[in-house]
Amino acid sequence: MFAKTYSYTLNGIDAEKIDIEIDVKTSLFRFIIVGLPSNSVKESKERVCSAIQNSNFRFPNNAYTVNLAPADLKKDEVGLDLAMAIAILIATKQLVMQNGETTAIVGELSLDGEVRPVKGVLPFAVAAVRDGIKTLIVPCENAAEAALIEGVDVYGVSTLEETVDLLMGNIEAEPLKVNLEEIFKVDYEDIDDMFDVKGQYHVKRALEIAAAGGHNILMIGPPGSGKTMLSRRLPGILPEFALDEALETTKIFSVAGLLSKYKKGVVVSRPFRSPHHTISDIALIGGGSIPKPGEVSLSHNGVLFLDELPEFKKSALEVLRQPLEDGFVTISRAVSTLCFPAKFMLVASMNPCPCGYFGSNIEGHTCNCSMQQIIKYRSKVSGPLLDRIDIHIEVPQLHYNELMEVPSGEKSCDIRKRVNLAREMQTQRFKKEKIFCNAQMSSKHIRKYCNLDEESKVLLRAAMAKKGLSARAYDRILKLSRTIADIDNSQEIEFKHLSEAVQYRNLDKKYWE
């Protein structure tokens, strides 16, 4: 007796269709799973056997051979349990399944037949549409996540018995539909407001530009100047998610098994990740024996905030160079090579010296560090990494009189409106380019969208010569100028836009020579 069902397994942040073939022969009992199963998949036989018996179905003492095809792909998904159980019921003539060629089944089984949620359901739904699957059966807890994808009918089930009834047509059920507009409404009430920050207007302006174009930013200043406070209020001015960006980010969180923290089962606002400086290289960049996305990928289309940048291990900081440049992380193993997306906005803060008060103009805060200590401290942030940061901004310490003032300035909602308008211009500009913001522009895009007049060219030539800027810094100044022009709703980059972009590179020589 032979039966076949379909399911999915993860391969990076994408999914691969798995053909589950069951051959049942009258013989002494055995249960063999072939096709490169991991240990968790090999243990499926215990879960499947108990679930079938405890759901009032027969499990004959025969010889069962389960083949997971393609055979050369490593299978590490407990979500194959449910499809495996259904295949056994078909092979033993307890279930007649209609439209089996266009149905895929995903879910982990408990010993009593309950269907438990699994990770990676959103990539499964995306792959189902790609593979021509019309019906996708998933655990109830994952149904809303899968229903985000149009083109496949999603049904949520809670038990093995319910799954059988659904496949045999014994119960009437409608595929789950979700209201995308309602889901992607963001509640900004609980997000800290930029209005709370006293003074630091030039830093707020730099953060607005960074948010509008997705640019990396480094804030340098003494302890207590407000670097962390400003960074924590950045989510309140970040542009709203485009649907494609939201789904791409949700896929990563789904694969990492982190969607349970989100009430709506989807990432509706741009991620803001703030790892501690003791983080390991693998946790930051991704990897492991079974490669998983790291913090740089979990920050995809959002922000990676590194507080006290020099305190991070130098090896951890250096692995950031490739994703900052390419927008993805490549994880190579003996059996496979995986790519995780990592187009994130790096926001970092640091002190100017070990004690933090170098250059301070506040009485009583005198720097006691030797020049050798200062040089050693700053050398922890390498030149190549600094070169990949678009905006370098000083955050001075506030005086007593400034601290005593009532907060003033714009609220986050007002800043966010300008950021959204600037990002909408970029969305229209790049709608055929497969990029979302100015920071993601390549050399081809820079030549096309960042043209300068003669006066601006003279300024940029002088800045390059005086500051000794690299070719990478040249490109980043042009991208930054394009964003400043977008905030001003200008189609052309003007002299004032370029001059503002150039002054954000003032720390190149001052701090690292």
C-alpha positions in Angstrom: 0.0 0.0 0.0 1.4 3.4 -1.0 0.3 7.0 -0.3 1.8 10.4 -0.9 1.2 13.8 0.8 3.0 17.2 0.6 4.5 19.4 3.2 7.3 22.0 3.6 10.7 22.4 5.2 12.8 25.5 5.8 15.9 26.3 3.8 17.3 29.5 5.2 14.3 31.9 5.1 12.7 30.2 2.2 10.8 27.0 2.0 11.2 23.8 0.0 8.3 21.5 -0.9 8.7 18.0 0.6 7.0 14.9 -1.0 6.1 12.5 1.9 5.9 9.0 0.4 4.6 6.1 2.6 5.0 2.4 1.7 3.2 0.0 4.0 3.9 -3.8 3.8 2.5 -6.7 5.7 5.4 -7.8 7.8 7.0 -7.5 11.2 6.5 -4.0 12.6 9.2 -1.4 11.7 9.1 2.3 11.0 11.9 3.7 8.9 12.3 7.3 7.8 14.8 8.0 4.9 15.7 11.2 3.1 18.2 13.0 5.3 16.0 13.4 8.4 17.4 15.2 11.4 17.0 13.7 14.9 13.8 15.6 15.6 12.3 14.2 12.3 13.4 10.7 13.2 11.5 11.0 16.4 8.4 11.8 14.5 7.6 8.0 14.4 6.9 8.0 18.1 4.7 11.1 17.9 2.8 9.9 14.8 2.2 6.4 16.1 0.8 7.6 19.4 -1.3 10.5 17.8 -3.0 8.1 15.4 -3.8 5.6 18.1 -5.0 8.2 20.6 -7.2 9.8 17.9 -9.3 6.6 17.5 -7.7 5.5 14.3 -6.0 2.1 13.6 -2.3 1.7 13.4 -1.6 -1.8 12.0 1.6 -3.6 13.1 3.1 -3.5 9.6 6.4 -2.4 8.0 6.3 1.4 7.3 8.9 3.1 5.1 8.7 6.8 4.9 10.7 8.7 2.2 11.2 12.4 2.4 12.0 13.7 -1.1 14.1 15.4 -2.4 16.5 13.0 -0.7 19.5 15.3 -0.8 17.9 18.1 1.3 18.4 18.1 5.0 15.0 17.9 6.8 14.8 19.5 10.2 11.0 20.3 10.6 8.8 18.8 13.2 6.0 20.3 11.0 6.2 17.2 8.8 4.4 15.2 11.5 0.8 15.9 10.4 1.4 15.2 6.8 3.1 12.0 7.7 0.2 10.9 9.8 -2.3 11.7 7.0 -0.2 9.7 4.5 -0.4 6.7 6.8 -4.1 7.0 7.2 -4.5 7.1 3.4 -2.2 4.1 2.9 -4.1 2.1 5.5 -7.5 2.9 3.7 -8.8 5.0 6.6 -8.9 8.2 4.6 -9.8 9.1 1.1 -8.3 12.5 0.3 -9.6 14.7 -2.5 -7.3 17.1 -4.4 -4.2 15.6 -2.8 -2.0 17.0 -5.5 -2.8 20.6 -4.7 -2.9 20.3 -0.9 0.0 20.8 1.5 -0.2 19.9 5.2 2.0 21.4 8.0 1.9 20.8 11.8 3.6 19.1 14.7 1.7 16.4 16.5 1.5 15.8 20.3 1.0 12.3 21.6 -2.8 12.8 22.0 -3.3 14.0 18.5 -3.2 17.7 19.1 -1.7 19.9 16.4 0.9 22.2 17.7 2.2 25.4 16.1 5.4 25.5 14.1 7.8 28.2 12.9 8.3 29.3 9.4 4.6 29.1 8.2 4.8 32.4 6.3 7.6 31.1 4.0 5.6 27.9 3.6 2.6 30.0 2.3 4.8 31.9 -0.1 6.3 28.7 -1.4 2.8 27.1 -1.7 1.7 29.9 -4.1 5.0 29.4 -6.1 4.4 25.6 -6.3 0.8 25.8 -7.4 -0.6 24.5 -4.1 -4.3 25.6 -3.7 -5.0 24.4 -0.1 -2.6 24.8 2.8 -3.6 23.2 6.2 -1.7 24.6 9.2 -2.1 24.7 13.0 -4.8 27.2 14.2 -2.2 29.3 15.9 -0.3 29.8 12.6 -3.4 30.3 10.3 -3.5 34.1 10.5 0.2 34.3 9.6 -0.2 32.1 6.5 -3.4 33.9 5.4 -1.3 37.1 4.8 -0.4 35.5 1.5 -2.9 35.7 -1.3 -3.3 32.9 -3.8 -3.7 29.9 -1.4 -6.7 28.8 0.7 -5.5 28.5 4.4 -7.3 26.3 6.9 -6.4 26.1 10.6 -6.8 22.8 12.5 -6.3 21.9 16.1 -6.3 18.1 16.1 -5.6 15.2 13.8 -9.3 14.2 13.9 -10.3 17.6 12.8 -7.8 17.4 9.9 -9.2 14.1 8.7 -12.8 15.5 8.9 -11.7 18.5 6.9 -10.0 16.5 4.2 -13.0 14.1 3.9 -15.5 16.9 3.7 -17.2 15.9 6.9 -17.1 19.5 8.2 -17.8 22.7 6.4 -15.1 25.3 6.7 -14.2 28.5 4.9 -10.6 29.5 4.2 -9.3 32.1 6.6 -9.2 35.7 5.4 -7.5 38.6 7.1 -7.8 42.4 6.8 -4.3 43.6 5.9 -5.3 47.2 6.3 -6.5 46.6 9.9 -3.5 44.4 10.7 -0.9 46.9 9.7 -2.3 49.7 11.8 0.5 50.8 14.1 -0.2 52.1 17.6 2.3 54.9 18.4 0.9 55.7 21.8 3.3 53.5 23.6 6.4 54.7 21.7 8.6 57.2 23.4 8.3 60.7 21.8 11.2 62.8 20.5 9.5 65.8 22.1 10.8 64.6 25.5 14.4 65.3 24.5 15.6 68.7 25.6 17.8 70.6 23.1 20.0 68.5 20.7 18.1 69.9 17.7 21.0 69.2 15.3 21.0 65.5 16.4 17.2 65.3 15.9 17.7 66.6 12.4 20.4 64.0 11.7 18.2 61.2 13.0 15.3 62.5 10.8 17.6 62.4 7.7 18.8 58.9 8.7 15.3 57.6 9.1 14.1 59.1 5.8 16.8 57.5 3.8 17.7 54.4 5.8 21.2 55.8 6.5 23.7 54.6 9.1 24.5 57.0 11.9 27.1 57.2 14.7 26.6 59.5 17.7 29.6 60.6 19.7 29.3 62.4 23.0 30.0 62.2 26.8 27.9 60.1 29.2 24.5 61.5 29.9 24.3 63.7 26.8 21.2 61.8 25.5 22.6 59.4 22.9 20.7 56.4 24.2 17.6 58.5 24.9 17.6 59.8 21.3 18.1 56.4 19.8 15.2 54.9 21.8 12.9 57.5 20.3 14.0 56.6 16.8 11.2 54.0 16.2 8.6 56.8 16.6 9.9 58.6 13.5 10.7 55.6 11.3 8.7 55.4 8.0 5.7 53.1 7.8 6.2 49.6 6.4 5.5 48.9 2.8 3.6 45.6 2.5 6.5 43.9 0.7 8.9 45.0 3.4 6.6 43.9 6.2 6.2 40.4 4.7 9.9 40.0 4.1 10.7 41.0 7.7 7.9 38.8 9.1 9.4 35.8 7.2 12.6 36.2 9.1 10.9 36.5 12.4 8.8 33.4 11.5 11.8 31.4 10.7 13.5 32.5 13.9 10.4 31.4 15.9 9.8 35.0 17.3 6.4 35.8 15.9 4.6 34.6 19.1 5.7 37.9 20.7 3.5 39.8 18.3 -0.3 39.8 19.0 -1.2 40.1 15.4 1.1 37.3 14.3 2.9 39.7 12.0 5.6 42.4 12.3 3.7 45.6 11.7 6.4 48.1 12.6 10.0 48.3 11.7 12.2 46.2 14.1 14.4 47.9 16.6 17.1 45.5 17.8 19.5 46.4 20.6 21.8 43.6 21.5 24.1 43.7 24.5 27.8 44.3 23.9 28.7 40.8 25.1 26.9 39.3 22.1 28.8 36.6 20.2 29.8 36.8 16.5 27.3 34.1 15.6 24.4 35.6 17.5 25.1 38.9 15.8 25.6 37.8 12.2 23.7 34.4 12.2 24.8 30.8 11.8 25.1 27.8 14.1 25.1 24.1 13.3 21.6 24.6 11.9 22.0 28.1 10.4 19.6 30.7 11.9 19.2 34.4 11.3 21.2 36.7 13.7 20.5 40.2 15.0 21.6 41.8 11.7 18.9 39.8 9.8 16.3 40.3 12.6 17.0 44.1 12.0 16.2 43.7 8.3 14.2 46.8 7.1 14.6 48.2 10.6 17.3 49.4 13.0 20.2 47.7 14.7 21.2 49.8 17.7 24.7 49.2 19.1 25.1 51.2 22.3 28.7 51.8 23.5 30.1 50.7 20.2 33.8 50.2 21.3 32.7 47.8 24.0 31.7 45.2 21.4 34.3 42.6 20.5 36.3 43.8 17.5 35.6 40.5 15.7 31.9 41.1 16.1 32.1 44.6 14.7 34.2 43.5 11.8 31.6 40.9 10.6 29.2 43.8 10.2 31.2 45.1 7.2 29.8 42.7 4.6 26.1 43.0 5.4 26.5 46.8 5.7 27.9 46.8 2.2 25.9 44.0 0.5 22.6 43.9 2.4 22.8 40.2 3.1 24.7 37.6 5.1 26.1 34.5 3.6 26.4 31.4 5.9 28.5 28.6 4.4 28.5 25.1 5.7 29.8 21.8 4.4 26.4 20.7 3.0 24.9 24.0 2.0 25.3 27.8 1.7 22.5 30.0 2.9 21.8 33.8 2.4 19.9 35.8 5.0 18.8 39.3 4.1 20.3 42.1 6.2 19.3 45.5 4.9 19.3 47.3 8.2 20.0 50.8 9.4 22.9 50.9 11.9 22.6 53.3 14.7 25.6 53.4 17.1 26.8 55.5 20.0 30.1 55.9 21.7 32.1 58.1 24.1 35.0 60.2 22.7 37.4 58.5 25.2 37.4 55.9 27.9 36.3 58.3 30.7 33.9 59.9 28.3 34.7 63.6 28.8 37.3 64.4 26.2 36.5 67.8 24.8 33.8 68.5 27.4 33.0 72.1 28.1 31.1 71.3 31.4 32.9 72.5 34.6 34.0 69.5 36.7 34.1 67.1 33.8 37.7 67.1 32.9 39.2 64.3 30.8 42.0 62.4 32.6 42.8 59.9 29.7 46.2 59.9 28.2 46.5 60.3 24.4 47.6 56.7 24.2 44.5 55.5 26.0 42.3 57.6 23.7 43.9 56.3 20.6 43.6 52.7 21.8 39.9 53.2 22.7 39.0 54.8 19.3 41.0 52.1 17.4 38.4 49.6 18.5 36.2 51.1 15.8 38.1 50.4 12.6 38.4 52.8 9.7 36.6 50.5 7.2 33.6 50.2 9.5 33.5 53.9 10.2 33.7 54.5 6.4 30.4 52.6 6.0 28.5 54.9 8.4 26.9 57.8 6.5 26.4 60.3 9.4 28.8 61.1 12.2 27.3 63.5 14.7 28.5 65.0 18.0 26.1 65.0 20.9 27.3 67.7 23.4 26.5 67.6 27.1 23.7 69.9 28.0 24.3 72.8 30.5 22.2 73.2 33.7 20.1 76.0 32.2 19.2 73.8 29.2 18.1 70.9 31.4 15.9 73.2 33.4 14.0 74.4 30.4 10.6 73.0 29.4 10.9 70.4 26.6 10.4 72.1 23.2 10.7 71.2 19.6 8.7 68.9 17.3 6.8 65.8 18.3 7.6 62.4 16.7 4.4 62.4 14.8 5.3 65.7 13.0 8.8 64.4 12.1 7.3 61.1 11.0 5.0 62.9 8.5 8.1 64.4 6.7 9.9 61.1 6.9 6.9 59.3 5.3 6.7 61.9 2.5 10.4 61.5 1.7 10.1 57.8 1.7 7.1 57.9 -0.6 9.2 59.9 -3.1 11.8 57.1 -2.9 9.2 54.4 -3.3 8.0 56.0 -6.5 11.6 56.6 -7.7 12.7 53.0 -7.1 9.4 51.2 -7.9 11.1 49.3 -10.8 14.5 49.0 -9.1 13.7 46.5 -6.3 15.1 48.7 -3.6 13.2 50.7 -1.0 15.3 53.7 0.1 18.2 55.9 -0.9 20.7 54.1 1.3 20.3 51.0 -0.8 21.3 52.7 -4.0 24.0 51.2 -6.1 26.5 53.1 -8.3 24.1 52.8 -11.2 21.4 54.5 -9.2 23.7 57.2 -7.9 24.7 58.1 -11.5 21.0 58.3 -12.4 19.5 60.1 -9.4 22.3 62.1 -7.8 23.3 64.7 -10.4 25.1 67.8 -9.2 25.4 71.3 -10.6 28.8 72.9 -11.1 28.9 74.8 -7.8 28.1 71.6 -5.9 30.8 69.7 -7.7 33.4 72.3 -6.7 32.3 71.9 -3.1 32.5 68.1 -3.1 35.9 68.2 -4.8 37.2 70.5 -2.1 35.7 68.4 0.7 37.2 65.2 -0.7 40.7 66.8 -0.9 40.5 68.4 2.6 39.0 65.5 4.5 40.8 62.7 2.6 37.5 60.9 2.0 37.3 57.5 0.3 35.3 56.6 -2.8 32.8 54.9 -0.5 32.4 58.1 1.5 31.9 60.0 -1.8 29.0 57.7 -2.7 27.5 58.0 0.8 27.6 61.8 0.7 25.7 61.7 -2.6 23.1 59.3 -1.2 22.7 61.5 1.9 22.3 64.6 -0.3 19.5 62.9 -2.2 17.7 62.2 1.1 18.0 65.8 2.3 16.6 67.0 -1.0 13.7 64.5 -0.7 12.9 65.9 2.8 12.8 69.4 1.1 10.6 67.9 -1.6 13.2 68.8 -4.2 13.7 66.9 -7.4 17.2 68.2 -7.8 20.1 68.1 -5.3 21.0 71.7 -4.5 24.1 73.3 -3.1 22.6 73.5 0.4 21.6 69.8 0.4 25.2 68.8 -0.5 26.8 71.1 2.0 24.7 69.7 4.8 25.6 66.2 3.8 29.3 67.0 3.7 29.3 68.5 7.3 28.0 65.1 8.6 31.5 63.7 7.7 33.4 66.2 10.0 34.4 63.5 12.4 36.4 61.4 9.9 39.7 63.2 10.5 39.0 64.8 13.9 38.5 61.6 15.8 40.5 59.0 13.8 43.7 60.7 13.0 
